[in-house]
Amino acid sequence: MEMEKSRSTEQRKSIRVIAAVCNNMGIGKDGKLPWDLPSEFQYFLNMVTRVSSPGKMNLMIWGRLCWYSHPHDLFPMDNVLHVVLSTTLNTVPNHAHFLCRDFESAVHLATTLPLVDLVETIWSVGGTQVYKDALQHPWCDLVYLTDIMADFDCDTFFPEFDKEAFKLQQRFPGVPSELQEEKGIKYKFQVFKKKIDDTV
Ligand SMILES: NC(=O)c1ccc[n+]([C@@H]2O[C@H](COP(=O)([O-])OP(=O)(O)OC[C@H]3O[C@@H](n4cnc5c(N)ncnc54)[C@H](OP(=O)(O)O)[C@@H]3O)[C@@H](O)[C@H]2O)c1
């Protein structure tokens, strides 16, 4: 009830998910990416830093492990504000901008004052729970999923999601549709799109 009440004062934003998955839907191993594909990683950076006009920013939502596993020479990242989700940290990690206790609080941050006019898109960048929360959110409309067509040993996986609601797009603006290959590994960039119900 309370969440519904507060959502009515929020300005809706697009929530997007971005991940690379291998054959068994694996995304990670021992706290790291199971593969080293620099061009695929550059694609990720290009997507999350893209804004429609100068002065706008995106908000990236990170799980704690995912945040600490990234090379910190990545930061600061152009056009991006970073939120780390954690129930155990008490201070905002270095290079991040905000710390939130749950996914909805991070969304609330981006959709209310003072950030509401600054933030364009909310990106869920993993891990598993952060993806699950985003996929279940009524404002989640796009899933950017790179299909890495190879087997890797993984201990962390992308969650199941509703392929009836999220439809694979044959082509998507700004996303290369041809098969990619790097270090002998083939992969393709995919986008799944959900029609959003404007009443929620
Ligand atoms: N292939 C890809 O595209 C991709 C993308 C992202 C990550 N990864 C890989 O995935 C692995 C990390 O993912 P992971 O799932 O193990 O961990 P994670 O989500 O990065 O971190 C888990 C921690 O984040 C916090 N957290 C996550 N969701 C939360 C929520 N909804 N509310 C509050 N706190 C939340 C909790 O911290 P506290 O314990 O402090 O509460 C939780 O213990 C790494 O191997 C990484 O390389 C791969």
The ligand as a Gaussian input file, in Angstrom:
#p B3LYP/6-31G(d) Opt

LIG

0 1
 N       27.842000     -11.594000     -17.236000
 C       27.329000     -10.458000     -16.800000
 O       26.735000      -9.679000     -17.559000
 C       27.427000     -10.119000     -15.340000
 C       26.801000      -8.972000     -14.852000
 C       26.854000      -8.720000     -13.491000
 C       27.531000      -9.579000     -12.658000
 N       28.156000     -10.660000     -13.160000
 C       28.867000     -11.608000     -12.298000
 O       27.957000     -12.003000     -11.263000
 C       28.675000     -12.219000     -10.046000
 C       28.145000     -11.284000      -8.975000
 O       26.760000     -11.439000      -8.850000
 P       26.083000     -12.025000      -7.517000
 O       24.657000     -12.295000      -7.844000
 O       26.926000     -13.139000      -6.959000
 O       26.235000     -10.822000      -6.489000
 P       25.759000      -9.295000      -6.468000
 O       24.316000      -9.166000      -6.784000
 O       26.689000      -8.450000      -7.224000
 O       26.007000      -8.999000      -4.926000
 C       25.230000      -9.652000      -3.951000
 C       25.112000      -8.710000      -2.791000
 O       24.565000      -7.460000      -3.235000
 C       23.607000      -6.987000      -2.319000
 N       22.313000      -7.045000      -2.973000
 C       21.992000      -7.648000      -4.132000
 N       20.706000      -7.459000      -4.422000
 C       20.198000      -6.718000      -3.414000
 C       18.914000      -6.177000      -3.132000
 N       17.891000      -6.364000      -3.959000
 N       18.753000      -5.483000      -1.995000
 C       19.779000      -5.273000      -1.152000
 N       21.027000      -5.750000      -1.359000
 C       21.216000      -6.461000      -2.481000
 C       23.693000      -7.895000      -1.115000
 O       24.738000      -7.328000      -0.334000
 P       24.786000      -7.496000       1.283000
 O       25.216000      -8.901000       1.524000
 O       25.773000      -6.465000       1.694000
 O       23.384000      -7.208000       1.764000
 C       24.135000      -9.206000      -1.725000
 O       24.795000     -10.067000      -0.823000
 C       30.135000     -11.947000     -10.381000
 O       30.734000     -13.176000     -10.765000
 C       30.043000     -11.003000     -11.560000
 O       31.215000     -11.027000     -12.372000
 C       28.124000     -10.944000     -14.495000

